[in-house]
Each structure stands twice: as C-alpha cells, then as structure tokens.
Amino acid sequence: MPYVNIKITDEGVTTEQKRKLVQGTTQLLVDVLGKSPATTFVVIDEVSTDNWGLGYHLVSELRQAAAQ
C-alpha cells in the first residue's frame, strides 16, 4: 500500500494539474514497482509560501525580491 506525499507551494496550482500529479505518480508506482492503483495513496499538501523556507529566507520573501 504505497503512500506518496507531494508538497507544493500554494501558488495557483489547478485541480487539473493536481489530477495529473496523482495520475502520473500512481502510474509511476505501477510501472516501476508493479503496485496496484487501487491501493496507492497520493496526498498533495499545499503550503503557504510564508511557511516554506529556503536557506535563510521565506519563499514569500524570495518571490517578492525576485519581482522587484
């Protein structure tokens, strides 16, 4: 029973994009490991850029600096 957790920032990911992530991840586990799609769980967590850090900075700060 595979469980895959995908974490992404909450920056406008559409339902269709999420559907493709779930389908593609499930298919990868089927193709590589022979796992059953019926027992494969894929969870997508959307994280605020204020709650995601890179190096010494919040991603929201990095995005702001890049936009200037």
N, CA, C and O atoms as CSV, one atom per row, in Angstrom:
chain,resi,resn,atom,element,x,y,z
A,1,MET,N,N,0.840,-1.172,0.000
A,1,MET,CA,C,0.000,0.000,0.000
A,1,MET,C,C,0.889,1.241,0.000
A,1,MET,O,O,1.197,1.777,1.065
A,2,PRO,N,N,1.306,1.704,-1.181
A,2,PRO,CA,C,2.159,2.890,-1.251
A,2,PRO,C,C,1.422,4.152,-0.828
A,2,PRO,O,O,0.226,4.319,-1.069
A,3,TYR,N,N,2.181,5.032,-0.188
A,3,TYR,CA,C,1.679,6.346,0.217
A,3,TYR,C,C,2.721,7.358,-0.236
A,3,TYR,O,O,3.882,7.286,0.166
A,4,VAL,N,N,2.303,8.298,-1.071
A,4,VAL,CA,C,3.197,9.336,-1.577
A,4,VAL,C,C,2.648,10.677,-1.143
A,4,VAL,O,O,1.461,10.949,-1.322
A,5,ASN,N,N,3.503,11.525,-0.570
A,5,ASN,CA,C,3.099,12.852,-0.134
A,5,ASN,C,C,3.848,13.881,-0.967
A,5,ASN,O,O,5.076,13.956,-0.920
A,6,ILE,N,N,3.103,14.671,-1.725
A,6,ILE,CA,C,3.678,15.730,-2.555
A,6,ILE,C,C,3.408,17.048,-1.861
A,6,ILE,O,O,2.264,17.361,-1.530
A,7,LYS,N,N,4.455,17.819,-1.641
A,7,LYS,CA,C,4.307,19.134,-1.022
A,7,LYS,C,C,4.679,20.192,-2.057
A,7,LYS,O,O,5.748,20.157,-2.666
A,8,ILE,N,N,3.746,21.140,-2.232
A,8,ILE,CA,C,3.954,22.230,-3.177
A,8,ILE,C,C,3.526,23.533,-2.510
A,8,ILE,O,O,2.776,23.527,-1.534
A,9,THR,N,N,4.012,24.646,-3.049
A,9,THR,CA,C,3.556,25.936,-2.534
A,9,THR,C,C,2.166,26.225,-3.097
A,9,THR,O,O,1.792,25.717,-4.154
A,10,ASP,N,N,1.422,27.033,-2.386
A,10,ASP,CA,C,0.042,27.346,-2.768
A,10,ASP,C,C,-0.006,28.521,-3.741
A,10,ASP,O,O,-0.557,29.580,-3.438
A,11,GLU,N,N,0.567,28.314,-4.884
A,11,GLU,CA,C,0.681,29.388,-5.866
A,11,GLU,C,C,-0.078,29.064,-7.153
A,11,GLU,O,O,0.510,29.001,-8.233
A,12,GLY,N,N,-1.367,28.863,-7.026
A,12,GLY,CA,C,-2.210,28.754,-8.204
A,12,GLY,C,C,-2.179,27.427,-8.933
A,12,GLY,O,O,-2.363,27.398,-10.150
A,13,VAL,N,N,-1.954,26.345,-8.244
A,13,VAL,CA,C,-1.998,25.035,-8.884
A,13,VAL,C,C,-3.466,24.673,-9.106
A,13,VAL,O,O,-4.279,24.741,-8.184
A,14,THR,N,N,-3.789,24.294,-10.324
A,14,THR,CA,C,-5.177,23.997,-10.663
A,14,THR,C,C,-5.554,22.569,-10.280
A,14,THR,O,O,-4.692,21.725,-10.036
A,15,THR,N,N,-6.841,22.322,-10.234
A,15,THR,CA,C,-7.340,20.972,-9.960
A,15,THR,C,C,-6.849,20.007,-11.031
A,15,THR,O,O,-6.486,18.873,-10.721
A,16,GLU,N,N,-6.835,20.441,-12.275
A,16,GLU,CA,C,-6.358,19.573,-13.364
A,16,GLU,C,C,-4.882,19.226,-13.190
A,16,GLU,O,O,-4.487,18.086,-13.432
A,17,GLN,N,N,-4.074,20.179,-12.780
A,17,GLN,CA,C,-2.658,19.901,-12.529
A,17,GLN,C,C,-2.493,18.896,-11.390
A,17,GLN,O,O,-1.650,18.002,-11.459
A,18,LYS,N,N,-3.296,19.050,-10.355
A,18,LYS,CA,C,-3.247,18.105,-9.237
A,18,LYS,C,C,-3.672,16.716,-9.692
A,18,LYS,O,O,-3.067,15.716,-9.304
A,19,ARG,N,N,-4.715,16.656,-10.518
A,19,ARG,CA,C,-5.176,15.374,-11.055
A,19,ARG,C,C,-4.041,14.697,-11.822
A,19,ARG,O,O,-3.827,13.492,-11.684
A,20,LYS,N,N,-3.317,15.468,-12.625
A,20,LYS,CA,C,-2.200,14.912,-13.402
A,20,LYS,C,C,-1.080,14.421,-12.485
A,20,LYS,O,O,-0.457,13.396,-12.763
A,21,LEU,N,N,-0.819,15.144,-11.393
A,21,LEU,CA,C,0.182,14.686,-10.430
A,21,LEU,C,C,-0.217,13.351,-9.808
A,21,LEU,O,O,0.610,12.449,-9.676
A,22,VAL,N,N,-1.482,13.232,-9.429
A,22,VAL,CA,C,-1.971,11.983,-8.829
A,22,VAL,C,C,-1.892,10.853,-9.844
A,22,VAL,O,O,-1.409,9.768,-9.523
A,23,GLN,N,N,-2.359,11.093,-11.057
A,23,GLN,CA,C,-2.339,10.054,-12.083
A,23,GLN,C,C,-0.917,9.643,-12.453
A,23,GLN,O,O,-0.618,8.455,-12.575
A,24,GLY,N,N,-0.049,10.624,-12.630
A,24,GLY,CA,C,1.329,10.327,-13.015
A,24,GLY,C,C,2.102,9.601,-11.928
A,24,GLY,O,O,2.874,8.685,-12.210
A,25,THR,N,N,1.893,10.013,-10.686
A,25,THR,CA,C,2.570,9.365,-9.560
A,25,THR,C,C,2.098,7.931,-9.412
A,25,THR,O,O,2.899,7.021,-9.200
A,26,THR,N,N,0.789,7.737,-9.526
A,26,THR,CA,C,0.234,6.390,-9.431
A,26,THR,C,C,0.778,5.517,-10.550
A,26,THR,O,O,1.173,4.378,-10.304
A,27,GLN,N,N,0.806,6.033,-11.783
A,27,GLN,CA,C,1.296,5.251,-12.913
A,27,GLN,C,C,2.772,4.888,-12.746
A,27,GLN,O,O,3.185,3.788,-13.113
A,28,LEU,N,N,3.554,5.794,-12.202
A,28,LEU,CA,C,4.972,5.518,-11.947
A,28,LEU,C,C,5.131,4.328,-11.004
A,28,LEU,O,O,5.967,3.454,-11.234
A,29,LEU,N,N,4.329,4.300,-9.947
A,29,LEU,CA,C,4.405,3.186,-8.995
A,29,LEU,C,C,3.926,1.879,-9.624
A,29,LEU,O,O,4.441,0.809,-9.301
A,30,VAL,N,N,2.956,1.961,-10.509
A,30,VAL,CA,C,2.501,0.776,-11.242
A,30,VAL,C,C,3.618,0.268,-12.154
A,30,VAL,O,O,3.935,-0.921,-12.156
A,31,ASP,N,N,4.212,1.181,-12.929
A,31,ASP,CA,C,5.237,0.807,-13.910
A,31,ASP,C,C,6.525,0.314,-13.279
A,31,ASP,O,O,7.092,-0.680,-13.733
A,32,VAL,N,N,6.994,0.984,-12.249
A,32,VAL,CA,C,8.304,0.676,-11.669
A,32,VAL,C,C,8.231,-0.435,-10.633
A,32,VAL,O,O,9.087,-1.319,-10.604
A,33,LEU,N,N,7.209,-0.392,-9.781
A,33,LEU,CA,C,7.145,-1.340,-8.674
A,33,LEU,C,C,6.026,-2.373,-8.793
A,33,LEU,O,O,5.911,-3.267,-7.955
A,34,GLY,N,N,5.204,-2.249,-9.833
A,34,GLY,CA,C,4.108,-3.190,-10.008
A,34,GLY,C,C,3.009,-3.052,-8.968
A,34,GLY,O,O,2.296,-4.015,-8.686
A,35,LYS,N,N,2.869,-1.863,-8.395
A,35,LYS,CA,C,1.866,-1.636,-7.352
A,35,LYS,C,C,0.471,-1.492,-7.952
A,35,LYS,O,O,0.318,-1.106,-9.110
A,36,SER,N,N,-0.519,-1.799,-7.166
A,36,SER,CA,C,-1.909,-1.684,-7.597
A,36,SER,C,C,-2.386,-0.242,-7.425
A,36,SER,O,O,-2.206,0.346,-6.360
A,37,PRO,N,N,-2.993,0.329,-8.468
A,37,PRO,CA,C,-3.532,1.680,-8.321
A,37,PRO,C,C,-4.639,1.756,-7.267
A,37,PRO,O,O,-4.856,2.806,-6.662
A,38,ALA,N,N,-5.325,0.656,-7.057
A,38,ALA,CA,C,-6.429,0.643,-6.099
A,38,ALA,C,C,-5.965,0.817,-4.659
A,38,ALA,O,O,-6.756,1.182,-3.790
A,39,THR,N,N,-4.686,0.557,-4.404
A,39,THR,CA,C,-4.174,0.684,-3.034
A,39,THR,C,C,-3.045,1.710,-2.934
A,39,THR,O,O,-2.275,1.709,-1.974
A,40,THR,N,N,-2.957,2.580,-3.934
A,40,THR,CA,C,-1.917,3.615,-3.949
A,40,THR,C,C,-2.531,4.946,-3.544
A,40,THR,O,O,-3.481,5.419,-4.168
A,41,PHE,N,N,-1.984,5.541,-2.502
A,41,PHE,CA,C,-2.461,6.820,-1.992
A,41,PHE,C,C,-1.490,7.925,-2.371
A,41,PHE,O,O,-0.283,7.793,-2.168
A,42,VAL,N,N,-2.012,9.007,-2.917
A,42,VAL,CA,C,-1.215,10.192,-3.233
A,42,VAL,C,C,-1.885,11.375,-2.546
A,42,VAL,O,O,-3.059,11.659,-2.783
A,43,VAL,N,N,-1.134,12.055,-1.698
A,43,VAL,CA,C,-1.652,13.210,-0.967
A,43,VAL,C,C,-0.861,14.440,-1.396
A,43,VAL,O,O,0.369,14.423,-1.422
A,44,ILE,N,N,-1.580,15.500,-1.731
A,44,ILE,CA,C,-0.939,16.753,-2.117
A,44,ILE,C,C,-1.191,17.771,-1.007
A,44,ILE,O,O,-2.336,18.090,-0.687
A,45,ASP,N,N,-0.117,18.265,-0.436
A,45,ASP,CA,C,-0.196,19.314,0.584
A,45,ASP,C,C,0.244,20.630,-0.047
A,45,ASP,O,O,1.350,20.738,-0.576
A,46,GLU,N,N,-0.628,21.620,0.014
A,46,GLU,CA,C,-0.279,22.952,-0.458
A,46,GLU,C,C,0.149,23.783,0.749
A,46,GLU,O,O,-0.609,23.948,1.704
A,47,VAL,N,N,1.360,24.296,0.691
A,47,VAL,CA,C,1.947,25.019,1.805
A,47,VAL,C,C,2.064,26.496,1.435
A,47,VAL,O,O,2.539,26.842,0.353
A,48,SER,N,N,1.631,27.344,2.335
A,48,SER,CA,C,1.782,28.785,2.133
A,48,SER,C,C,3.262,29.124,1.988
A,48,SER,O,O,4.111,28.548,2.668
A,49,THR,N,N,3.557,30.057,1.101
A,49,THR,CA,C,4.958,30.458,0.929
A,49,THR,C,C,5.516,31.132,2.181
A,49,THR,O,O,6.732,31.250,2.328
A,50,ASP,N,N,4.637,31.576,3.084
A,50,ASP,CA,C,5.087,32.099,4.380
A,50,ASP,C,C,5.532,30.973,5.315
A,50,ASP,O,O,6.198,31.220,6.320
A,51,ASN,N,N,5.164,29.747,4.980
A,51,ASN,CA,C,5.508,28.594,5.813
A,51,ASN,C,C,6.540,27.684,5.151
A,51,ASN,O,O,6.698,26.530,5.548
A,52,TRP,N,N,7.233,28.196,4.153
A,52,TRP,CA,C,8.218,27.408,3.419
A,52,TRP,C,C,9.499,28.225,3.353
A,52,TRP,O,O,9.487,29.364,2.888
A,53,GLY,N,N,10.582,27.662,3.806
A,53,GLY,CA,C,11.851,28.384,3.809
A,53,GLY,C,C,12.862,27.756,2.878
A,53,GLY,O,O,12.834,26.554,2.618
A,54,LEU,N,N,13.741,28.580,2.389
A,54,LEU,CA,C,14.858,28.135,1.556
A,54,LEU,C,C,16.086,28.895,2.025
A,54,LEU,O,O,16.141,30.122,1.949
A,55,GLY,N,N,17.051,28.162,2.502
A,55,GLY,CA,C,18.199,28.834,3.086
A,55,GLY,C,C,17.757,29.605,4.313
A,55,GLY,O,O,17.140,29.039,5.215
A,56,TYR,N,N,18.059,30.867,4.355
A,56,TYR,CA,C,17.707,31.714,5.496
A,56,TYR,C,C,16.414,32.496,5.291
A,56,TYR,O,O,16.060,33.321,6.134
A,57,HIS,N,N,15.703,32.258,4.194
A,57,HIS,CA,C,14.601,33.132,3.812
A,57,HIS,C,C,13.296,32.373,3.624
A,57,HIS,O,O,13.291,31.186,3.298
A,58,LEU,N,N,12.185,33.082,3.837
A,58,LEU,CA,C,10.876,32.552,3.498
A,58,LEU,C,C,10.697,32.649,1.984
A,58,LEU,O,O,11.167,33.601,1.361
A,59,VAL,N,N,10.034,31.687,1.408
A,59,VAL,CA,C,9.810,31.708,-0.036
A,59,VAL,C,C,9.012,32.951,-0.425
A,59,VAL,O,O,9.256,33.523,-1.488
A,60,SER,N,N,8.075,33.380,0.402
A,60,SER,CA,C,7.317,34.599,0.078
A,60,SER,C,C,8.248,35.804,-0.067
A,60,SER,O,O,8.036,36.645,-0.940
A,61,GLU,N,N,9.272,35.893,0.777
A,61,GLU,CA,C,10.240,36.990,0.686
A,61,GLU,C,C,11.081,36.868,-0.577
A,61,GLU,O,O,11.355,37.866,-1.243
A,62,LEU,N,N,11.488,35.652,-0.906
A,62,LEU,CA,C,12.273,35.423,-2.111
A,62,LEU,C,C,11.459,35.784,-3.358
A,62,LEU,O,O,11.991,36.376,-4.297
A,63,ARG,N,N,10.171,35.429,-3.367
A,63,ARG,CA,C,9.308,35.763,-4.511
A,63,ARG,C,C,9.158,37.269,-4.631
A,63,ARG,O,O,9.188,37.809,-5.737
A,64,GLN,N,N,8.996,37.957,-3.502
A,64,GLN,CA,C,8.877,39.428,-3.524
A,64,GLN,C,C,10.147,40.063,-4.071
A,64,GLN,O,O,10.082,40.964,-4.907
A,65,ALA,N,N,11.287,39.604,-3.609
A,65,ALA,CA,C,12.567,40.179,-4.054
A,65,ALA,C,C,12.773,39.940,-5.549
A,65,ALA,O,O,13.297,40.804,-6.253
A,66,ALA,N,N,12.364,38.777,-6.027
A,66,ALA,CA,C,12.538,38.459,-7.450
A,66,ALA,C,C,11.631,39.311,-8.339
A,66,ALA,O,O,11.963,39.592,-9.491
A,67,ALA,N,N,10.483,39.719,-7.790
A,67,ALA,CA,C,9.525,40.510,-8.558
A,67,ALA,C,C,9.934,41.973,-8.684
A,67,ALA,O,O,9.425,42.687,-9.548
A,68,GLN,N,N,10.839,42.417,-7.839
A,68,GLN,CA,C,11.227,43.839,-7.856
A,68,GLN,C,C,12.281,44.129,-8.872
A,68,GLN,O,O,12.710,45.275,-9.007
